[in-house]
């Protein structure tokens, strides 16, 4: 009896699978938001490729854009001021840059929370005292820290550049939520950050024309360096390791042929 019951249950289960597999389905409706999204733009940077290196002049311009534009809302909590030496700044310049920032501190006399001028050993502080203050100042959204933003987003540099230069007028019939801006290069085509860059928004110290496109490329390159400041060292090490292994392979082949040159294997007819 139990055997017949098990057979019946199995047959019913199999029939249900067959019905589910071959039953007609409603056509999948395309996501209208996905249809509006665009792939990142084509853009290249000097540090790309096996032998690519950071353009120090571009990094300094990118840092200027970050300092004068992005730093109003975004921090670099994992980047120390002293690492700006990699961009070509000297010790005095780094101290001056750090001194312009205030970092949390404890009053030595009262033990109360206070602030002090930053030192080269400090890291770039957040522009807000805490997440609550950041959220309140930005319509309930917390601006992300930019230390690893390039590595954290699919598309990396191309994604950041595209978002910065991708603000457009919303298409007809598209309802933007309050506090939202249309940007087809951002996930969902709506971003809470207002358009951050416009032509001549900064005055570059090296005289470069500060177009929106140029500033977007420069600050993207700077954020790429912030996310991976040892990129050039890693590439040099990688090239060295590949070269060493290549030489080792050649020597191994030569040694193999020399060691076994006088050794003859058995003939096919030998038993």
ROTI-59580 format. One record per residue (C-alpha): residue number from 1; residue in three letters; x, y, z. Coordinates in nm, 3 decimals. Layout:
<rs>
<k: NUM&r: ala&u: X&v: Y&w: Z>
...
</rs>
This chain:
<rs>
<k: 1&r: unk&u: 0.000&v: 0.000&w: 0.000>
<k: 2&r: unk&u: 0.278&v: 0.240&w: 0.094>
<k: 3&r: unk&u: 0.449&v: 0.160&w: -0.234>
<k: 4&r: unk&u: 0.139&v: 0.257&w: -0.438>
<k: 5&r: unk&u: 0.100&v: 0.579&w: -0.239>
<k: 6&r: unk&u: 0.464&v: 0.674&w: -0.309>
<k: 7&r: unk&u: 0.415&v: 0.597&w: -0.678>
<k: 8&r: unk&u: 0.107&v: 0.817&w: -0.684>
<k: 9&r: unk&u: 0.283&v: 1.107&w: -0.512>
<k: 10&r: unk&u: 0.574&v: 1.079&w: -0.754>
<k: 11&r: unk&u: 0.342&v: 1.073&w: -1.054>
<k: 12&r: unk&u: 0.154&v: 1.380&w: -0.932>
<k: 13&r: unk&u: 0.481&v: 1.563&w: -0.869>
<k: 14&r: unk&u: 0.612&v: 1.474&w: -1.215>
<k: 15&r: unk&u: 0.284&v: 1.583&w: -1.374>
<k: 16&r: unk&u: 0.304&v: 1.917&w: -1.191>
<k: 17&r: unk&u: 0.656&v: 1.972&w: -1.321>
<k: 18&r: unk&u: 0.552&v: 1.895&w: -1.677>
<k: 19&r: unk&u: 0.252&v: 2.126&w: -1.655>
<k: 20&r: unk&u: 0.469&v: 2.404&w: -1.515>
<k: 21&r: unk&u: 0.734&v: 2.353&w: -1.781>
<k: 22&r: unk&u: 0.502&v: 2.358&w: -2.081>
<k: 23&r: unk&u: 0.228&v: 2.595&w: -1.967>
<k: 24&r: unk&u: 0.221&v: 2.921&w: -2.165>
<k: 25&r: unk&u: 0.361&v: 3.217&w: -1.977>
<k: 26&r: unk&u: 0.278&v: 3.580&w: -1.993>
<k: 27&r: unk&u: 0.539&v: 3.770&w: -2.192>
<k: 28&r: unk&u: 0.802&v: 3.936&w: -1.975>
<k: 29&r: unk&u: 0.749&v: 4.309&w: -1.969>
<k: 30&r: unk&u: 1.070&v: 4.505&w: -2.025>
<k: 31&r: unk&u: 1.180&v: 4.727&w: -1.739>
<k: 32&r: unk&u: 1.128&v: 5.086&w: -1.862>
<k: 33&r: unk&u: 1.400&v: 5.212&w: -1.629>
<k: 34&r: unk&u: 1.656&v: 4.965&w: -1.764>
<k: 35&r: unk&u: 1.573&v: 5.086&w: -2.113>
<k: 36&r: unk&u: 1.681&v: 5.438&w: -2.011>
<k: 37&r: unk&u: 2.013&v: 5.334&w: -1.859>
<k: 38&r: unk&u: 2.329&v: 5.370&w: -2.068>
<k: 39&r: unk&u: 2.660&v: 5.190&w: -2.061>
<k: 40&r: unk&u: 2.962&v: 5.391&w: -1.941>
<k: 41&r: unk&u: 3.128&v: 5.615&w: -2.197>
<k: 42&r: unk&u: 3.455&v: 5.527&w: -2.364>
<k: 43&r: unk&u: 3.738&v: 5.707&w: -2.184>
<k: 44&r: unk&u: 4.107&v: 5.638&w: -2.135>
<k: 45&r: unk&u: 4.361&v: 5.734&w: -1.870>
<k: 46&r: unk&u: 4.739&v: 5.743&w: -1.859>
<k: 47&r: unk&u: 4.757&v: 5.486&w: -1.578>
<k: 48&r: unk&u: 4.574&v: 5.214&w: -1.772>
<k: 49&r: unk&u: 4.753&v: 4.917&w: -1.925>
<k: 50&r: unk&u: 5.049&v: 4.710&w: -1.808>
<k: 51&r: unk&u: 5.299&v: 4.993&w: -1.840>
<k: 52&r: unk&u: 5.063&v: 5.281&w: -1.760>
<k: 53&r: unk&u: 5.163&v: 5.542&w: -1.504>
<k: 54&r: unk&u: 4.972&v: 5.813&w: -1.323>
<k: 55&r: unk&u: 4.995&v: 6.157&w: -1.478>
<k: 56&r: unk&u: 5.113&v: 6.365&w: -1.181>
<k: 57&r: unk&u: 4.993&v: 6.692&w: -1.332>
<k: 58&r: unk&u: 4.649&v: 6.541&w: -1.385>
<k: 59&r: unk&u: 4.644&v: 6.406&w: -1.030>
<k: 60&r: unk&u: 4.718&v: 6.752&w: -0.892>
<k: 61&r: unk&u: 4.441&v: 6.902&w: -1.103>
<k: 62&r: unk&u: 4.207&v: 6.626&w: -0.988>
<k: 63&r: unk&u: 4.296&v: 6.693&w: -0.627>
<k: 64&r: unk&u: 4.215&v: 7.061&w: -0.682>
<k: 65&r: unk&u: 3.871&v: 6.965&w: -0.818>
<k: 66&r: unk&u: 3.812&v: 6.736&w: -0.521>
<k: 67&r: unk&u: 3.923&v: 7.003&w: -0.275>
<k: 68&r: unk&u: 3.719&v: 7.286&w: -0.427>
<k: 69&r: unk&u: 3.410&v: 7.093&w: -0.537>
<k: 70&r: unk&u: 3.373&v: 6.739&w: -0.404>
<k: 71&r: unk&u: 3.504&v: 6.793&w: -0.050>
<k: 72&r: unk&u: 3.193&v: 6.996&w: 0.036>
<k: 73&r: unk&u: 2.997&v: 6.669&w: 0.059>
<k: 74&r: unk&u: 3.242&v: 6.378&w: 0.035>
<k: 75&r: unk&u: 3.531&v: 6.272&w: 0.252>
<k: 76&r: unk&u: 3.845&v: 6.065&w: 0.187>
<k: 77&r: unk&u: 3.857&v: 5.884&w: 0.519>
<k: 78&r: unk&u: 4.121&v: 5.631&w: 0.408>
<k: 79&r: unk&u: 4.365&v: 5.878&w: 0.251>
<k: 80&r: unk&u: 4.629&v: 6.046&w: 0.468>
<k: 81&r: unk&u: 4.752&v: 6.395&w: 0.384>
<k: 82&r: unk&u: 5.113&v: 6.274&w: 0.379>
<k: 83&r: unk&u: 5.039&v: 6.047&w: 0.082>
<k: 84&r: unk&u: 4.998&v: 6.360&w: -0.131>
<k: 85&r: unk&u: 5.375&v: 6.337&w: -0.163>
<k: 86&r: unk&u: 5.304&v: 6.081&w: -0.437>
<k: 87&r: unk&u: 5.133&v: 6.358&w: -0.636>
<k: 88&r: unk&u: 5.446&v: 6.573&w: -0.629>
<k: 89&r: unk&u: 5.373&v: 6.799&w: -0.330>
<k: 90&r: unk&u: 5.661&v: 6.878&w: -0.097>
<k: 91&r: unk&u: 5.653&v: 6.865&w: 0.283>
<k: 92&r: unk&u: 5.573&v: 7.234&w: 0.330>
<k: 93&r: unk&u: 5.286&v: 7.218&w: 0.080>
<k: 94&r: unk&u: 5.142&v: 6.908&w: 0.247>
<k: 95&r: unk&u: 5.152&v: 7.075&w: 0.588>
<k: 96&r: unk&u: 4.973&v: 7.379&w: 0.446>
<k: 97&r: unk&u: 4.706&v: 7.161&w: 0.283>
<k: 98&r: unk&u: 4.650&v: 6.965&w: 0.605>
<k: 99&r: unk&u: 4.634&v: 7.280&w: 0.817>
<k: 100&r: unk&u: 4.331&v: 7.400&w: 0.620>
<k: 101&r: unk&u: 4.125&v: 7.108&w: 0.757>
<k: 102&r: unk&u: 3.984&v: 7.058&w: 1.107>
<k: 103&r: unk&u: 3.986&v: 6.711&w: 1.261>
<k: 104&r: unk&u: 3.823&v: 6.585&w: 1.583>
<k: 105&r: unk&u: 4.036&v: 6.607&w: 1.896>
<k: 106&r: unk&u: 4.014&v: 6.596&w: 2.277>
<k: 107&r: unk&u: 4.093&v: 6.904&w: 2.484>
<k: 108&r: unk&u: 4.391&v: 6.810&w: 2.700>
<k: 109&r: unk&u: 4.276&v: 7.031&w: 2.987>
<k: 110&r: unk&u: 3.905&v: 6.958&w: 3.002>
<k: 111&r: unk&u: 3.879&v: 6.624&w: 2.825>
<k: 112&r: unk&u: 3.595&v: 6.757&w: 2.615>
<k: 113&r: unk&u: 3.559&v: 6.696&w: 2.244>
<k: 114&r: unk&u: 3.710&v: 6.968&w: 2.029>
<k: 115&r: unk&u: 3.884&v: 7.014&w: 1.696>
<k: 116&r: unk&u: 4.234&v: 7.098&w: 1.584>
<k: 117&r: unk&u: 4.418&v: 7.174&w: 1.262>
<k: 118&r: unk&u: 4.502&v: 6.854&w: 1.077>
<k: 119&r: unk&u: 4.855&v: 6.717&w: 1.056>
<k: 120&r: unk&u: 5.015&v: 6.537&w: 0.760>
<k: 121&r: unk&u: 4.963&v: 6.209&w: 0.947>
<k: 122&r: unk&u: 4.586&v: 6.266&w: 0.969>
<k: 123&r: unk&u: 4.340&v: 6.149&w: 0.706>
<k: 124&r: unk&u: 4.102&v: 6.365&w: 0.507>
<k: 125&r: unk&u: 3.802&v: 6.419&w: 0.735>
<k: 126&r: unk&u: 3.436&v: 6.392&w: 0.645>
<k: 127&r: unk&u: 3.267&v: 6.730&w: 0.594>
<k: 128&r: unk&u: 2.997&v: 6.620&w: 0.842>
<k: 129&r: unk&u: 3.026&v: 6.544&w: 1.211>
<k: 130&r: unk&u: 2.835&v: 6.215&w: 1.176>
<k: 131&r: unk&u: 2.598&v: 6.021&w: 0.949>
<k: 132&r: unk&u: 2.292&v: 6.188&w: 1.099>
<k: 133&r: unk&u: 2.424&v: 6.532&w: 1.008>
<k: 134&r: unk&u: 2.520&v: 6.410&w: 0.660>
<k: 135&r: unk&u: 2.175&v: 6.264&w: 0.603>
<k: 136&r: unk&u: 1.998&v: 6.576&w: 0.730>
<k: 137&r: unk&u: 2.201&v: 6.799&w: 0.500>
<k: 138&r: unk&u: 2.136&v: 6.588&w: 0.190>
<k: 139&r: unk&u: 1.767&v: 6.508&w: 0.192>
<k: 140&r: unk&u: 1.798&v: 6.185&w: 0.386>
<k: 141&r: unk&u: 2.087&v: 6.043&w: 0.181>
<k: 142&r: unk&u: 2.445&v: 6.005&w: 0.305>
<k: 143&r: unk&u: 2.708&v: 6.105&w: 0.047>
<k: 144&r: unk&u: 2.953&v: 5.815&w: 0.007>
<k: 145&r: unk&u: 3.315&v: 5.840&w: 0.109>
<k: 146&r: unk&u: 3.529&v: 5.859&w: -0.205>
<k: 147&r: unk&u: 3.840&v: 5.675&w: -0.086>
<k: 148&r: unk&u: 3.751&v: 5.352&w: -0.271>
<k: 149&r: unk&u: 3.468&v: 5.471&w: -0.493>
<k: 150&r: unk&u: 3.650&v: 5.388&w: -0.818>
<k: 151&r: unk&u: 3.719&v: 5.029&w: -0.710>
<k: 152&r: unk&u: 3.373&v: 4.986&w: -0.560>
<k: 153&r: unk&u: 3.171&v: 5.067&w: -0.872>
<k: 154&r: unk&u: 3.134&v: 4.843&w: -1.181>
<k: 155&r: unk&u: 3.306&v: 5.012&w: -1.470>
<k: 156&r: unk&u: 3.550&v: 5.183&w: -1.233>
<k: 157&r: unk&u: 3.694&v: 5.501&w: -1.389>
<k: 158&r: unk&u: 3.457&v: 5.492&w: -1.687>
<k: 159&r: unk&u: 3.155&v: 5.476&w: -1.456>
<k: 160&r: unk&u: 3.268&v: 5.772&w: -1.241>
<k: 161&r: unk&u: 3.352&v: 5.982&w: -1.546>
<k: 162&r: unk&u: 3.022&v: 5.897&w: -1.715>
<k: 163&r: unk&u: 2.815&v: 5.986&w: -1.409>
<k: 164&r: unk&u: 2.994&v: 6.319&w: -1.368>
<k: 165&r: unk&u: 2.935&v: 6.414&w: -1.731>
<k: 166&r: unk&u: 2.607&v: 6.231&w: -1.788>
<k: 167&r: unk&u: 2.339&v: 6.463&w: -1.648>
<k: 168&r: unk&u: 2.056&v: 6.508&w: -1.898>
<k: 169&r: unk&u: 1.707&v: 6.648&w: -1.923>
<k: 170&r: unk&u: 1.458&v: 6.381&w: -1.816>
<k: 171&r: unk&u: 1.263&v: 6.239&w: -2.111>
<k: 172&r: unk&u: 0.900&v: 6.333&w: -2.159>
<k: 173&r: unk&u: 0.670&v: 6.143&w: -1.927>
<k: 174&r: unk&u: 0.947&v: 6.048&w: -1.685>
<k: 175&r: unk&u: 0.864&v: 6.161&w: -1.332>
<k: 176&r: unk&u: 1.164&v: 6.251&w: -1.123>
<k: 177&r: unk&u: 1.129&v: 6.195&w: -0.749>
<k: 178&r: unk&u: 1.176&v: 6.493&w: -0.525>
<k: 179&r: unk&u: 1.544&v: 6.571&w: -0.488>
<k: 180&r: unk&u: 1.637&v: 6.346&w: -0.781>
<k: 181&r: unk&u: 1.825&v: 6.427&w: -1.102>
<k: 182&r: unk&u: 1.814&v: 6.236&w: -1.430>
<k: 183&r: unk&u: 2.140&v: 6.061&w: -1.516>
<k: 184&r: unk&u: 2.116&v: 5.754&w: -1.744>
<k: 185&r: unk&u: 2.467&v: 5.642&w: -1.646>
<k: 186&r: unk&u: 2.365&v: 5.595&w: -1.283>
<k: 187&r: unk&u: 2.181&v: 5.285&w: -1.163>
<k: 188&r: unk&u: 1.809&v: 5.349&w: -1.197>
<k: 189&r: unk&u: 1.875&v: 5.664&w: -1.407>
<k: 190&r: unk&u: 1.807&v: 5.884&w: -1.103>
<k: 191&r: unk&u: 2.076&v: 6.025&w: -0.877>
<k: 192&r: unk&u: 2.040&v: 6.235&w: -0.564>
<k: 193&r: unk&u: 2.353&v: 6.443&w: -0.630>
<k: 194&r: unk&u: 2.303&v: 6.769&w: -0.819>
<k: 195&r: unk&u: 2.517&v: 6.822&w: -1.128>
<k: 196&r: unk&u: 2.856&v: 6.888&w: -0.966>
<k: 197&r: unk&u: 3.068&v: 7.024&w: -1.254>
<k: 198&r: unk&u: 3.037&v: 7.308&w: -1.501>
<k: 199&r: unk&u: 3.285&v: 7.485&w: -1.725>
<k: 200&r: unk&u: 3.535&v: 7.716&w: -1.555>
<k: 201&r: unk&u: 3.418&v: 7.609&w: -1.210>
<k: 202&r: unk&u: 3.779&v: 7.602&w: -1.092>
<k: 203&r: unk&u: 4.091&v: 7.784&w: -1.207>
<k: 204&r: unk&u: 4.371&v: 7.537&w: -1.259>
<k: 205&r: unk&u: 4.709&v: 7.640&w: -1.125>
<k: 206&r: unk&u: 4.884&v: 7.506&w: -1.437>
<k: 207&r: unk&u: 4.664&v: 7.707&w: -1.674>
<k: 208&r: unk&u: 4.473&v: 7.410&w: -1.816>
<k: 209&r: unk&u: 4.127&v: 7.501&w: -1.947>
<k: 210&r: unk&u: 3.879&v: 7.383&w: -1.684>
<k: 211&r: unk&u: 3.604&v: 7.238&w: -1.903>
<k: 212&r: unk&u: 3.348&v: 7.003&w: -1.756>
<k: 213&r: unk&u: 3.504&v: 6.712&w: -1.945>
<k: 214&r: unk&u: 3.857&v: 6.799&w: -1.831>
<k: 215&r: unk&u: 3.758&v: 6.834&w: -1.466>
<k: 216&r: unk&u: 3.568&v: 6.504&w: -1.477>
<k: 217&r: unk&u: 3.872&v: 6.322&w: -1.618>
<k: 218&r: unk&u: 4.108&v: 6.486&w: -1.369>
<k: 219&r: unk&u: 3.905&v: 6.415&w: -1.057>
<k: 220&r: unk&u: 3.839&v: 6.059&w: -1.176>
<k: 221&r: unk&u: 4.213&v: 6.003&w: -1.217>
<k: 222&r: unk&u: 4.271&v: 6.143&w: -0.868>
<k: 223&r: unk&u: 4.007&v: 5.913&w: -0.718>
<k: 224&r: unk&u: 4.166&v: 5.618&w: -0.902>
<k: 225&r: unk&u: 4.495&v: 5.706&w: -0.733>
<k: 226&r: unk&u: 4.319&v: 5.743&w: -0.396>
<k: 227&r: unk&u: 4.174&v: 5.392&w: -0.435>
<k: 228&r: unk&u: 4.501&v: 5.236&w: -0.550>
<k: 229&r: unk&u: 4.803&v: 5.458&w: -0.471>
<k: 230&r: unk&u: 5.049&v: 5.168&w: -0.513>
<k: 231&r: unk&u: 4.929&v: 5.077&w: -0.862>
<k: 232&r: unk&u: 5.260&v: 5.163&w: -1.028>
<k: 233&r: unk&u: 5.459&v: 4.957&w: -0.775>
<k: 234&r: unk&u: 5.229&v: 4.662&w: -0.833>
<k: 235&r: unk&u: 5.274&v: 4.687&w: -1.209>
<k: 236&r: unk&u: 5.652&v: 4.707&w: -1.180>
<k: 237&r: unk&u: 5.655&v: 4.404&w: -0.953>
<k: 238&r: unk&u: 5.427&v: 4.214&w: -1.190>
<k: 239&r: unk&u: 5.645&v: 4.289&w: -1.492>
<k: 240&r: unk&u: 5.954&v: 4.185&w: -1.295>
<k: 241&r: unk&u: 5.795&v: 3.858&w: -1.184>
<k: 242&r: unk&u: 5.687&v: 3.773&w: -1.540>
<k: 243&r: unk&u: 6.036&v: 3.853&w: -1.672>
<k: 244&r: unk&u: 6.197&v: 3.638&w: -1.401>
<k: 245&r: unk&u: 5.965&v: 3.345&w: -1.470>
<k: 246&r: unk&u: 6.029&v: 3.377&w: -1.844>
<k: 247&r: unk&u: 6.406&v: 3.359&w: -1.794>
<k: 248&r: unk&u: 6.362&v: 3.069&w: -1.554>
<k: 249&r: unk&u: 6.151&v: 2.884&w: -1.812>
<k: 250&r: unk&u: 6.418&v: 2.928&w: -2.082>
<k: 251&r: unk&u: 6.694&v: 2.810&w: -1.846>
<k: 252&r: unk&u: 6.483&v: 2.511&w: -1.744>
<k: 253&r: unk&u: 6.434&v: 2.408&w: -2.109>
<k: 254&r: unk&u: 6.806&v: 2.446&w: -2.184>
<k: 255&r: unk&u: 6.900&v: 2.251&w: -1.871>
<k: 256&r: unk&u: 6.652&v: 1.976&w: -1.955>
<k: 257&r: unk&u: 6.791&v: 1.932&w: -2.304>
<k: 258&r: unk&u: 7.152&v: 1.934&w: -2.180>
<k: 259&r: unk&u: 7.096&v: 1.685&w: -1.897>
<k: 260&r: unk&u: 6.901&v: 1.439&w: -2.109>
<k: 261&r: unk&u: 7.090&v: 1.491&w: -2.435>
<k: 262&r: unk&u: 7.293&v: 1.169&w: -2.400>
<k: 263&r: unk&u: 7.009&v: 0.953&w: -2.277>
<k: 264&r: unk&u: 6.839&v: 0.749&w: -2.546>
<k: 265&r: unk&u: 6.499&v: 0.602&w: -2.492>
<k: 266&r: unk&u: 6.408&v: 0.242&w: -2.585>
<k: 267&r: unk&u: 6.346&v: 0.167&w: -2.949>
<k: 268&r: unk&u: 5.991&v: 0.079&w: -3.049>
<k: 269&r: unk&u: 6.083&v: -0.288&w: -3.118>
<k: 270&r: unk&u: 6.265&v: -0.336&w: -2.785>
<k: 271&r: unk&u: 6.073&v: -0.547&w: -2.537>
</rs>
